[in-house]
Amino acid sequence: MTNLSERILHLLSENEPLDTLHLSTILKEDHQKIVGAVKSLQIIDNLIIVEQQSRKTWELTNEGSQVSENGSYEVLVFNAIPEDGITESELLKIVSNAKIGISKAISQGWIIFDKTSMKIKRKVDNVVDEVQQHLQKLSVSVDNISDNCKKDYKRRKLLQEVVVKSFLLKKGSEFSTSINKLETELTPEMIMNGSWKNLKFKPYNFDADGQIIQCGSLHPLLKVRSEFRQIFLEMGFTEMPTNNYVENSFWNFDALFQPQQHPARDAHDTFFLSDPKISDNIPFDYMEKVKMVHSRGGYGSQGYKYNWRIEEAQKNLLRTHTTAVSARMLYKLVHCNGFKPIKYFSIDRVFRNETLDATHLAEFHQVEGVVADYNLTLGSLIGVLHEFFKKLGMQKLKFKPAYNPYTEPSMEIFCYHEGLMKWIEVGNSGMFRPEMLLPMGLPKNVNVIAWGLSLERPTMIKYGINNIRDLVGSKINLQTVYNSPICIF
């Protein structure tokens, strides 16, 4: 590279200014190699002056190069037609791109389709291949072709307009044909003998990338999960234990005032276990209260008026939501040390019997927040949600009334996505119903507000992923995981 740099300087001393494209031709070197040498010379202060320039030009596409060498499609079609004509099907077999050639030859008036014999026949004795001639002239000069022809050949994808970038070199105020090596390190010896005063040092490049460290990398889901978790902790929440993937139907459905005839409790929506099939780990007194409020009503509610069955409540399943964990924690809160205001959160896996597609998985994560305190209102819920999403960088929120079996009122949460320029649903929320809370033994003036989010959806939005199978599963690009930046909303 040094030898090439010196050759460039010698040529510049004799001919000023010099274009790097011209240099590439003179020195018979690749243009990118010339540019690399010029950039190394730029480091030396005031040695050369470099001006970037660009110009538009035309060049043949791969298809255009073939036409320039072999002839245009219309001429190839014309030459392939015998005196007595040929059928279209036969012509398609012997000439590549014959359909384009037939269309062009007909429009030029060279050939005709004879409906009597059902053959394609010549209308003229001979033709001139102007397209091939024009494309061959292009290699000499673009000025040999009219602008209309250029546009036509561009439309036919025979020509393409390209921008050629190069650099114009001039002598600097301290120009020299020799290169003095710049020092890269200030040593103790230079300081002691004072030689550093007469030396030139290579300037620091603060924009240079550091060496890539070979190490493991966090998956985008883990990065977003860490950010969610940090926000909850900053807001004073306590993390709930969520290591029990298997729940019985009582905690997953019945304790949440979800009737046993609900469609979500069908095998088409829930993964039920065959071994062990049932669980008896249900507090008996609490179960009797839940049974009563389901079948006969209570606590100001008329219930669902059906025959509640313990056999349904005992069925084991893979939990369909982490709200089952919230129900268990609220029950423990009352029956261990008596009620005290709390703020809980959890981020963990849930399981649904879903058909896999670009936006759905059978196994995914739920982000849940729960606040239990005296005299909470819907305004309290909206205020907490605004603060939570503000910390995520999402400040434009909308709430839409919704229905959930265990919350009333319920709200879907929508956020305006600046990149997509539209409102998207980011979660669900509500206030737990008295039919769920009072059987647990919570005081009447205690309310519980809660919300649930997906972990995968915000991650897909953050990293611009359209197909969830590109985020998790066997098709994920591991290099994408390695290159993904630290998540900052």
DAUR-V343365 format. One record per pair of residues at least 24 apart in sequence whose ideal C-beta (glycine too) atoms are under 7 Angstrom apart, sorted by the first residue. I is the first residue (numbers start at 1). J is the second residue. If there is no record, write none. Layout:
BEGIN
<<I,J> <I,J>>
END
This chain:
BEGIN
<<1,36> <1,37> <1,40> <2,179> <4,29> <4,37> <5,37> <5,40> <5,41> <5,179> <6,177> <6,179> <8,37> <8,38> <9,177> <10,177> <12,48> <12,169> <12,171> <13,177> <16,170> <16,171> <17,168> <17,169> <17,170> <18,169> <19,166> <19,168> <20,166> <20,167> <21,166> <35,167> <38,167> <38,169> <43,202> <43,203> <44,182> <46,172> <46,173> <46,174> <47,172> <47,174> <47,175> <47,176> <48,169> <48,170> <48,171> <48,172> <48,175> <49,170> <49,172> <50,167> <50,169> <51,167> <51,168> <52,165> <52,167> <53,166> <53,168> <54,163> <54,164> <54,165> <55,164> <56,161> <56,163> <57,142> <57,162> <57,164> <58,138> <58,142> <58,150> <58,159> <58,161> <59,160> <59,162> <60,135> <60,138> <60,158> <60,159> <61,157> <61,158> <61,159> <61,160> <63,157> <63,158> <64,135> <64,153> <64,158> <64,159> <67,131> <67,132> <67,135> <67,158> <68,132> <68,135> <68,136> <71,129> <71,132> <72,129> <72,131> <72,132> <73,97> <73,100> <73,101> <73,104> <74,101> <74,104> <74,105> <74,108> <74,110> <75,127> <75,129> <76,101> <77,101> <77,102> <77,105> <78,105> <78,110> <78,111> <78,122> <78,127> <81,111> <81,120> <81,121> <81,122> <85,114> <85,117> <85,119> <85,120> <85,121> <86,119> <86,120> <87,118> <87,119> <88,120> <91,120> <217,481> <217,482> <219,481> <220,459> <220,463> <220,471> <220,481> <220,484> <220,487> <221,455> <221,456> <221,459> <221,471> <221,472> <223,486> <223,487> <224,455> <224,458> <224,459> <224,462> <224,487> <225,347> <225,455> <227,487> <228,347> <228,367> <229,347> <231,388> <231,391> <231,392> <232,345> <232,369> <235,387> <235,388> <236,343> <237,343> <237,344> <237,345> <237,369> <238,342> <238,343> <238,344> <239,345> <239,346> <240,325> <240,329> <240,344> <240,345> <240,346> <242,322> <242,325> <242,346> <242,348> <245,318> <245,319> <245,349> <246,273> <246,316> <246,318> <247,317> <247,319> <247,324> <248,279> <248,281> <248,282> <248,313> <248,314> <248,315> <248,316> <249,312> <249,313> <249,314> <249,315> <249,317> <250,282> <250,287> <250,313> <251,324> <251,327> <251,328> <252,317> <252,319> <252,320> <252,324> <254,290> <254,294> <254,313> <255,290> <255,327> <255,436> <256,323> <256,327> <256,405> <256,406> <256,436> <257,405> <257,406> <257,433> <257,435> <257,436> <258,405> <258,406> <259,294> <259,304> <259,306> <260,308> <260,309> <260,312> <261,306> <262,405> <264,320> <268,353> <269,352> <269,353> <270,317> <270,320> <270,353> <271,317> <271,318> <271,351> <271,353> <272,315> <272,316> <272,317> <273,316> <273,317> <276,316> <277,315> <277,316> <278,314> <278,315> <278,316> <279,314> <279,316> <280,314> <282,313> <286,331> <286,439> <286,440> <289,439> <290,439> <293,435> <293,439> <299,434> <299,435> <299,438> <300,434> <301,434> <301,435> <318,351> <319,350> <319,351> <320,350> <320,351> <320,352> <321,350> <321,366> <321,452> <322,346> <322,348> <322,350> <322,366> <322,368> <323,368> <323,452> <326,368> <326,370> <326,450> <330,372> <330,440> <330,448> <331,440> <334,440> <334,441> <334,442> <335,441> <339,442> <339,443> <339,446> <341,372> <341,373> <342,372> <343,371> <344,370> <345,369> <347,455> <358,467> <358,468> <358,469> <359,468> <361,468> <361,472> <364,454> <364,456> <365,455> <365,456> <366,452> <366,454> <367,452> <367,453> <367,455> <368,450> <368,452> <369,450> <369,451> <370,448> <370,450> <371,448> <371,449> <372,446> <372,448> <373,446> <374,445> <374,446> <375,445> <375,447> <376,447> <376,449> <378,409> <378,431> <380,449> <381,429> <381,431> <381,449> <384,449> <385,413> <385,429> <385,451> <389,415> <392,489> <393,489> <394,489> <398,423> <402,428> <404,428> <404,430> <406,432> <406,433> <406,436> <407,431> <407,432> <407,433> <407,450> <408,433> <413,451> <417,461> <426,453> <426,457> <426,458> <427,451> <427,452> <427,453> <428,452> <462,487> <462,489>>
END
